[in-house]
Amino acid sequence: MKTTFALLALLPLCFTAPAASAAAPRAAVIVPVPDFRATVQPSIDDLRKKVEAGKVDPADFKKVKDAIAIASAAYEADSPEATGIKDRLLARIMELESLAQTKMFELLELDILKDQTIDAELAFAHARLKNRAATSKADKADWDAVAKALTARAEAAKAWNPEIDAIIGRLRTEIDSLMARAKAATLKPTDFDTSSDLVSEIRVSNVLARLEKRGLEKKTIDSDFSDVADVAKRVPTPDPTDLQKKVQARLDELKAAARGGRITREQFAALRELLMIRARAASSPK
């Protein structure tokens, strides 16, 4: 039985070490990389506590939205994927705030929201690396930030996404290749096209795998379906409107099947083929 609750950069740090003479060399400075999860997840945890205590109010939702805005801006970098995830997070918060005034929503909504901060961290860390590498400013901290986000994504998704390790393995290989090339020459933004597409593919794979797992367990909620519809908007394709219509039709069929208690693995396979073929085509070597 489901339990529900009723609800009403750091700027680059530059310094010169004390020197014995004007000609003394300067110490190399590594610019700290922002941490999306560390900024946003505590506000989601606080919101959860308020939900459980039945004392949530609009200020609690605003706190999460403000944290998302602050965390995003700290990277001083953007990309279609990063912007898409940020927009989805903010939209989810507004949806939940609206639900809080009219009916009940499940704590699982906040679990999903918290998980999506990992996708956001990966997307923003990658966007920051891409921007800084293009101006020869990328340092070890930038590369490490992407690796850290990949590790977090793999660990968090392994419970529902059996293919996550393979996709992340491809992205790690691509990042390693870029890092080696960066030692010899300045990278161009287009050099990151494949890694950008793989960042997108990871998110597509995760929302599909989560929907399938929860669908077969007969535990889906609206957000499971709407997250898939959202990623369909961001998969590179010559005719995005056509893809979105086809995905929505599949999702409507799955919703009806879920309500009737007759949902099958084959139905999820059809949806996965529709989306993942396009995502993998986008992330194939260019």
C-alpha positions in Angstrom: 0.0 0.0 0.0 1.4 3.3 -1.0 2.0 5.9 1.6 1.3 9.5 0.7 1.5 12.7 2.6 -0.9 15.7 2.5 0.9 19.0 1.8 -0.9 22.5 1.9 32.6 29.6 -7.5 33.5 30.1 -6.0 35.2 32.8 -8.1 38.5 31.5 -9.4 40.8 31.8 -6.4 43.9 33.5 -7.6 46.8 34.3 -5.3 50.5 34.6 -5.4 52.6 32.8 -2.8 55.0 35.0 -0.8 58.2 35.2 -2.8 61.8 35.9 -1.9 62.1 38.0 -5.0 60.0 39.5 -7.8 61.2 36.7 -10.1 60.1 33.8 -7.9 57.7 31.4 -9.7 54.0 31.4 -8.8 52.4 28.3 -7.4 49.9 26.6 -9.7 46.3 27.2 -8.7 43.5 24.6 -9.2 40.2 26.3 -9.4 37.6 24.4 -7.3 34.7 22.9 -9.3 31.2 23.6 -8.0 29.3 20.6 -6.5 25.7 20.5 -7.7 24.5 17.7 -5.4 26.1 19.2 -2.3 24.3 22.5 -3.0 20.8 21.1 -3.9 20.3 17.8 -2.1 20.3 19.2 1.5 17.3 21.4 0.5 15.5 18.4 -0.9 16.2 16.5 2.3 14.8 19.4 4.4 11.7 19.5 2.2 11.3 15.8 2.8 11.4 16.3 6.6 8.8 19.0 6.3 6.6 16.7 4.2 6.9 13.9 6.7 6.0 16.3 9.6 3.1 17.8 7.6 4.5 21.3 8.0 5.6 22.2 4.5 4.9 25.6 3.1 5.8 27.6 -0.1 9.1 28.7 1.4 10.4 25.1 1.5 9.8 24.7 -2.2 11.4 28.1 -2.9 14.5 27.0 -1.0 14.9 24.0 -3.4 14.4 26.2 -6.5 16.9 28.8 -5.2 19.4 26.0 -4.5 19.0 24.7 -8.1 19.5 28.2 -9.5 22.6 28.9 -7.3 24.2 25.5 -8.1 23.6 25.9 -11.9 25.0 29.4 -12.0 28.2 28.4 -10.1 29.4 26.4 -13.0 29.5 29.4 -15.3 28.8 27.0 -18.2 25.8 25.7 -19.9 24.7 23.2 -22.6 21.4 22.0 -24.0 21.6 18.9 -21.8 22.4 20.8 -18.6 19.7 23.4 -19.3 17.2 20.7 -20.0 17.8 18.9 -16.7 17.8 22.2 -14.8 14.5 23.1 -16.4 13.0 19.7 -15.6 14.1 20.0 -12.0 12.5 23.4 -11.6 9.3 22.2 -13.4 9.1 19.2 -11.0 9.4 21.5 -8.0 6.6 23.7 -9.3 4.4 20.6 -10.0 5.0 19.3 -6.5 4.2 22.7 -5.0 0.9 22.8 -6.9 0.1 19.3 -5.8 0.8 20.3 -2.2 -2.1 22.7 -2.4 -4.6 20.4 -3.9 -3.9 16.8 -3.1 -1.4 14.2 -1.9 1.9 13.2 -3.5 4.3 10.4 -2.6 7.7 10.8 -1.0 9.0 8.8 -4.0 8.7 12.1 -6.0 11.4 13.5 -3.8 13.6 10.4 -4.2 13.4 10.8 -8.0 14.1 14.5 -7.8 17.2 13.9 -5.6 18.4 11.2 -8.1 18.1 13.7 -10.9 20.5 16.0 -9.3 23.2 13.5 -10.2 22.3 13.8 -13.9 22.4 17.6 -13.4 25.9 17.4 -11.8 27.2 15.3 -14.7 25.8 17.6 -17.3 27.1 20.8 -15.7 30.5 19.4 -14.9 30.8 18.2 -18.5 29.6 21.6 -19.9 32.2 23.4 -17.6 35.0 21.1 -18.8 34.1 21.7 -22.4 34.1 25.5 -22.0 37.3 25.6 -20.1 39.1 23.1 -22.3 38.3 25.3 -25.3 40.3 28.2 -23.7 43.1 26.0 -22.3 41.9 26.6 -18.7 40.8 23.1 -17.9 42.8 21.6 -15.0 42.8 18.3 -13.1 39.8 19.4 -11.0 37.7 19.8 -14.1 38.4 16.3 -15.4 38.0 14.8 -11.9 34.6 16.5 -11.5 33.3 14.6 -14.5 34.8 11.3 -13.3 33.2 11.9 -9.8 29.8 12.5 -11.3 30.1 9.3 -13.5 30.9 7.2 -10.4 27.9 8.7 -8.6 25.7 8.0 -11.6 26.8 4.4 -11.9 26.4 3.6 -8.2 22.9 5.2 -8.0 21.5 3.7 -11.1 22.8 0.1 -10.8 19.7 -0.9 -8.8 17.4 -0.3 -11.8 19.5 0.1 -14.9 21.5 -3.0 -16.0 23.1 -1.2 -19.0 24.4 1.8 -17.1 27.9 0.4 -16.6 28.3 -0.2 -20.4 27.2 3.4 -21.3 29.3 5.0 -18.6 32.3 2.8 -19.7 31.9 4.3 -23.2 31.8 7.8 -21.8 34.9 7.2 -19.5 36.8 6.0 -22.6 35.8 9.1 -24.5 36.8 11.4 -21.6 40.2 9.6 -21.2 40.8 10.2 -24.9 39.9 13.9 -24.7 42.2 14.3 -21.7 45.1 12.8 -23.6 44.5 15.0 -26.6 44.2 18.1 -24.4 47.8 17.6 -23.3 49.0 18.1 -26.9 46.6 20.7 -28.2 43.7 23.0 -27.3 40.4 21.1 -27.7 37.6 22.6 -29.7 33.9 22.6 -28.5 33.1 20.1 -31.4 35.6 17.7 -29.9 33.1 17.1 -27.1 30.2 16.2 -29.4 30.4 12.5 -28.7 30.8 12.9 -24.9 27.9 15.3 -24.9 25.7 12.8 -26.7 26.7 10.1 -24.2 25.8 12.3 -21.3 22.3 12.6 -22.9 22.2 8.9 -23.6 22.8 8.1 -19.9 19.8 10.1 -18.9 17.6 8.5 -21.6 18.6 5.1 -20.5 18.0 5.8 -16.8 14.4 7.2 -17.2 13.5 4.3 -19.5 14.9 1.7 -17.1 13.2 3.2 -14.1 9.9 3.3 -15.9 10.2 -0.3 -16.9 11.3 -1.6 -13.5 8.5 0.3 -11.7 6.0 -0.5 -14.4 6.5 -4.3 -14.0 6.3 -3.9 -10.3 3.0 -2.0 -10.7 4.4 1.0 -8.8 4.5 3.7 -11.5 3.7 7.3 -10.7 3.0 10.2 -13.2 6.6 11.4 -13.0 8.0 8.1 -14.3 6.0 8.8 -17.5 6.6 12.5 -17.7 10.3 12.1 -17.3 10.4 9.9 -20.4 8.4 12.4 -22.3 10.8 15.1 -21.3 13.9 13.2 -22.5 12.2 12.5 -25.8 12.3 16.3 -26.4 16.0 16.3 -26.2 17.1 13.3 -28.3 18.8 14.6 -31.4 16.7 13.6 -34.5 15.9 15.3 -37.8 12.2 15.3 -36.8 11.8 15.9 -33.1 8.1 16.5 -33.2 7.5 13.1 -34.9 9.6 11.3 -32.2 7.7 13.1 -29.4 4.4 12.1 -30.8 5.4 8.5 -31.2 6.9 8.4 -27.7 3.8 9.9 -26.2 1.6 7.4 -28.0 3.7 4.6 -26.5 3.5 6.2 -23.1 -0.3 6.5 -23.3 -0.5 2.8 -24.2 1.7 1.9 -21.2 -0.4 4.1 -18.8 -3.6 2.3 -20.0 -1.9 -1.1 -19.6 -0.7 -0.2 -16.1 -4.2 0.9 -15.1 -5.6 -2.4 -16.4 -2.9 -4.5 -14.7 -1.7 -6.1 -17.9 1.5 -4.3 -18.6 4.2 -6.4 -20.3 8.0 -6.3 -20.8 7.4 -6.3 -24.6 5.7 -3.0 -24.4 8.7 -1.4 -22.7 11.0 -3.0 -25.3 9.1 -1.2 -28.0 9.5 2.2 -26.2 13.2 1.5 -25.5 13.8 0.7 -29.2 12.1 3.9 -30.2 14.2 6.1 -28.0 17.5 4.3 -27.5 18.1 3.7 -31.2 18.1 7.4 -31.8 20.1 8.2 -28.7 22.8 5.7 -29.7 22.8 6.9 -33.2 23.5 10.4 -31.9 26.4 9.2 -29.7 28.1 7.0 -32.4 31.5 8.2 -33.5 31.3 11.3 -35.7 
